[in-house]
């Protein structure tokens, strides 16, 4: 690592993160590899208990951004705070408050699933995180991720979907305050994906913050409270799918049946239109709202950012 990069990250004191303070705060984040600037001044904030999806084409800097937040890569410039700590100077106690699920792990194939979870759970000591809920009981966690029947099977015998469930279990065994997920449901069947989404929502309700990267736009649309689109070295858009749709200028289509007739209209203000419709004199049946899909929004914004539209 060059002196220029290292010197751009001054040591900062650890601070306490209160319930109203953001779990992640980034201002002016820049990252360059030699003459190539990958990140060109990113600003983002993630609140406690929020599920945020970071989307972007290959090479947009998603992995670099996440690695900086996790403390695995030094930035070139900018301010970064995760749980009140600069990741460049995070200690082991700080790392114990994070959960990380990579796209793949390389573990001993002969280890049993339960054995591996017990191994990782042993890293979390009660005094690492005063006031925290403590790590999961391994058998409870195996049940939560649907691996009870595979608990004593060698990891090398697990299917791809089962192995991915074990990855998730490893990431959350210490009940982290911030969870980083990289393509979390690769290899999941629809039922397993639904179970995983329910688990993540439940953890978020317990104030766990989740930041995920995915190429599955349907998953991002279904799971995330907010979506950030990274392209051209910066965050080009952020918000709920509805907010992104309004930024793009795409109207939603509202369809309803009244007095036996089907009606359709397009509007940018869905909530206002539906409220007025329901407060009207006529009976409204079979009300449906079709918004622009996240895929359409994403592609349009990336093309615009990269100057290809």
C-alpha positions in Angstrom: 0.0 0.0 0.0 1.4 3.4 -1.0 2.3 6.1 1.5 -0.1 8.4 -0.2 -3.1 6.1 0.4 -2.2 5.2 4.0 -1.6 8.9 5.0 -5.0 9.8 3.7 -6.6 7.9 6.5 -5.8 9.5 9.8 -6.3 7.7 13.1 -9.6 8.7 14.7 -11.0 8.0 18.2 -13.6 5.3 18.6 -17.0 6.8 19.3 -20.2 5.4 20.7 -23.1 4.9 18.3 -26.4 5.8 19.7 -29.7 4.5 18.4 -30.3 7.7 16.4 -26.8 7.8 14.8 -26.3 6.1 11.5 -24.6 2.7 11.5 -22.6 3.7 8.3 -21.6 7.1 7.3 -19.4 7.9 4.2 -18.4 11.3 2.9 -16.3 12.0 -0.1 -15.0 8.5 -0.5 -12.3 8.2 -3.2 -10.3 5.2 -4.3 -7.6 5.1 -7.0 -5.5 2.3 -8.2 -2.5 4.0 -9.7 -3.9 6.4 -12.3 -7.3 4.7 -12.4 -9.9 6.3 -10.1 -12.6 3.8 -9.2 -14.5 5.8 -6.6 -14.9 9.5 -7.2 -16.4 11.0 -4.1 -19.1 8.7 -2.7 -21.5 9.9 0.0 -23.9 7.5 1.7 -25.6 6.9 5.0 -27.2 3.7 6.3 -29.3 3.9 9.5 -29.6 1.4 12.2 -32.0 -1.5 11.3 -32.0 -0.5 7.6 -31.6 -2.9 4.7 -29.8 -1.3 1.8 -28.9 -2.8 -1.5 -25.9 -1.6 -3.4 -26.3 -2.2 -7.1 -24.0 -1.5 -10.0 -22.4 -3.0 -13.1 -19.3 -5.1 -12.9 -16.3 -2.8 -12.3 -18.4 0.0 -10.8 -16.6 -0.3 -7.4 -19.2 -2.1 -5.3 -16.7 -4.6 -3.9 -14.1 -1.9 -3.3 -16.7 0.1 -1.4 -17.7 -2.8 0.8 -14.1 -3.8 1.4 -13.3 -0.3 2.7 -16.3 -0.4 5.0 -15.3 -3.8 6.3 -11.8 -2.5 7.0 -10.0 -4.8 4.5 -8.9 -2.0 2.1 -7.5 1.4 2.7 -9.2 4.3 0.9 -7.4 7.0 -1.0 -9.4 9.9 0.6 -12.7 10.7 2.3 -14.3 10.1 5.7 -15.8 6.7 6.6 -17.4 5.6 9.9 -18.9 2.2 10.6 -20.5 1.9 14.1 -18.7 5.1 15.0 -15.2 3.7 14.1 -13.0 4.4 11.1 -12.6 1.0 9.5 -9.0 1.7 8.7 -8.3 1.6 12.5 -10.9 -0.9 13.7 -9.7 -3.3 16.3 -10.9 -6.9 17.1 -13.7 -5.7 19.4 -15.0 -3.6 16.5 -14.7 -6.5 14.0 -16.7 -8.7 16.4 -19.7 -6.3 15.8 -19.6 -7.0 12.1 -21.0 -10.0 10.1 -19.6 -10.8 6.6 -21.0 -13.2 4.1 -18.7 -13.5 1.1 -19.7 -15.1 -2.3 -17.8 -18.3 -1.3 -15.7 -19.7 1.5 -12.8 -22.2 1.4 -13.2 -24.5 4.4 -12.1 -28.0 5.2 -14.6 -30.3 3.4 -14.4 -32.9 6.2 -15.6 -30.5 8.9 -19.2 -31.0 10.0 -21.5 -28.1 9.6 -22.2 -27.9 13.3 -18.5 -28.3 14.1 -17.6 -25.3 11.9 -20.3 -23.1 13.4 -19.1 -24.0 16.9 -15.6 -23.0 15.8 -16.7 -19.6 14.6 -19.0 -19.0 17.6 -16.0 -19.5 19.9 -14.4 -16.3 18.5 -17.2 -14.2 20.1 -16.6 -13.4 23.8 -19.2 -11.7 26.0 -16.9 -8.8 26.8 -16.3 -8.1 23.1 -19.6 -6.2 22.9 -21.0 -5.0 26.2 -24.8 -4.9 26.2 -25.1 -7.1 23.0 -27.5 -9.9 22.8 -24.7 -12.5 22.6 -24.0 -15.0 19.9 -26.6 -17.6 18.7 -26.8 -21.0 20.2 -25.6 -23.2 17.4 -28.5 -25.6 17.3 -31.0 -22.7 17.2 -29.1 -21.1 14.4 -29.0 -24.4 12.4 -32.7 -24.6 12.8 -33.2 -21.0 11.7 -31.2 -21.5 8.4 -32.8 -24.9 7.8 -29.7 -27.1 8.3 -30.7 -29.2 11.3 -30.7 -32.4 9.4 -27.3 -31.6 7.9 -25.8 -30.5 11.2 -23.4 -33.5 11.5 -22.7 -34.0 7.8 -19.3 -33.1 6.3 -19.4 -29.7 4.5 -18.1 -31.4 1.3 -21.3 -33.4 1.1 -23.7 -30.4 1.2 -25.5 -29.1 -1.8 -24.7 -25.6 -3.2 -27.8 -24.2 -1.6 -27.1 -25.9 1.8 -23.5 -24.6 1.7 -24.9 -21.1 1.1 -27.2 -21.4 4.1 -24.1 -22.3 6.2 -22.3 -19.2 4.9 -25.3 -17.1 6.1 -25.1 -18.9 9.5 -21.4 -18.2 9.8 -22.0 -14.5 9.0 -24.7 -14.0 11.7 -23.5 -16.5 14.5 -22.2 -13.5 16.5 -25.4 -11.5 16.1 -23.6 -8.7 14.4 -24.8 -5.1 14.5 -23.9 -4.6 10.8 -24.1 -7.4 8.3 -22.5 -7.3 4.9 -23.9 -9.7 2.3 -22.3 -10.3 -1.1 -24.7 -12.1 -3.5 -26.3 -13.9 -0.5 -28.9 -16.2 -2.2 -26.8 -17.6 -5.1 -27.8 -21.3 -5.3 -31.0 -20.9 -3.2 -34.2 -22.4 -4.5 -37.3 -20.2 -4.2 -38.4 -21.5 -0.9 -35.0 -21.1 0.7 -34.8 -17.6 -0.7 -38.1 -16.7 0.8 -37.0 -18.1 4.2 -33.8 -16.1 4.0 -35.6 -12.9 3.2 -37.9 -13.5 6.3 -34.8 -14.1 8.4 -33.1 -10.9 7.3 -36.2 -8.8 7.9 -36.5 -10.3 11.4 -32.9 -9.4 12.1 -33.4 -5.9 10.8 -36.4 -5.5 13.2 -33.9 -6.3 16.0 -31.8 -3.3 14.8 -29.3 -5.2 12.7 -28.2 -3.1 9.8 -27.8 -4.9 6.5 -25.8 -3.8 3.4 -26.0 -6.2 0.5 -24.6 -6.3 -3.0 -26.5 -8.3 -5.6 -27.1 -8.7 -9.3 -30.6 -10.1 -8.5 -32.7 -6.9 -9.0 -35.9 -8.7 -8.1 -34.3 -9.7 -4.7 -33.1 -6.1 -4.1 -36.6 -4.8 -4.9 -38.3 -7.3 -2.6 -35.9 -7.2 0.3 -34.2 -3.8 0.6 -35.7 -0.7 2.3 -33.5 1.4 0.0 -31.5 0.9 -3.1 -28.3 2.7 -4.1 -27.1 2.6 -7.7 -23.3 2.9 -8.2 -22.0 3.7 -11.7 -19.3 5.9 -13.2 -17.4 6.1 -9.9 -20.3 7.5 -7.8 -23.8 7.0 -6.4 -26.0 8.1 -9.3 -29.3 7.5 -7.5 -30.7 6.3 -4.2 -34.0 5.7 -2.5 -37.0 3.4 -2.5 -38.0 1.8 -5.8 -40.9 4.3 -5.9 -38.6 7.2 -5.3 -36.2 6.0 -8.0 -39.1 5.7 -10.3 -40.1 9.3 -9.7 -36.5 10.4 -10.3 -36.5 8.6 -13.6 -39.8 10.2 -14.5 -41.6 6.9 -14.9 -45.3 7.0 -13.9 -47.1 4.0 -12.3 -50.1 2.5 -13.9 -53.2 2.3 -11.7 -56.0 -0.1 -12.7 -59.3 -0.5 -11.0 -62.9 -1.7 -11.6 -65.9 0.5 -10.9 -69.5 -0.1 -11.9 -68.4 -3.1 -13.9 -66.0 -1.1 -16.0 -62.2 -1.4 -16.0 -60.3 1.9 -15.7 -56.6 2.7 -16.2 -54.5 5.8 -15.6 -50.8 6.7 -15.2 -49.7 8.9 -12.4 -46.5 9.9 -10.6 -48.4 10.4 -7.3 -49.8 7.0 -6.7 -50.6 7.5 -3.0 -52.5 10.8 -3.7 -54.4 9.4 -6.6 -55.4 6.2 -4.8 -56.5 8.2 -1.7 -58.7 10.4 -3.8 -60.1 7.4 -5.7 -61.1 5.6 -2.5 -62.6 8.7 -1.0 -64.8 9.2 -4.1 -68.5 8.2 -4.5 -68.1 5.1 -6.6 -67.2 1.6 -5.4 -63.7 0.6 -6.3 -62.9 -3.1 -6.9 -59.7 -5.0 -8.0 -57.4 -2.1 -7.4 -53.9 -2.7 -8.8 -50.7 -0.6 -9.0 -48.0 -1.5 -11.5 -44.8 0.5 -11.1 -41.8 0.6 -13.4 -39.6 -2.5 -12.5 -36.4 -1.9 -10.7 -34.6 -3.5 -13.6 -35.9 -0.8 -16.0 -35.0 2.0 -13.5 -31.5 0.5 -12.9 -30.6 0.1 -16.6 -31.8 3.6 -17.5 -29.8 5.2 -14.7 -26.6 3.2 -15.4 -26.8 4.0 -19.1 -27.3 7.6 -18.3 -24.3 7.7 -15.9 -22.0 5.9 -18.3 -23.1 8.1 -21.2 -24.4 5.3 -23.3 -28.0 6.3 -23.6 
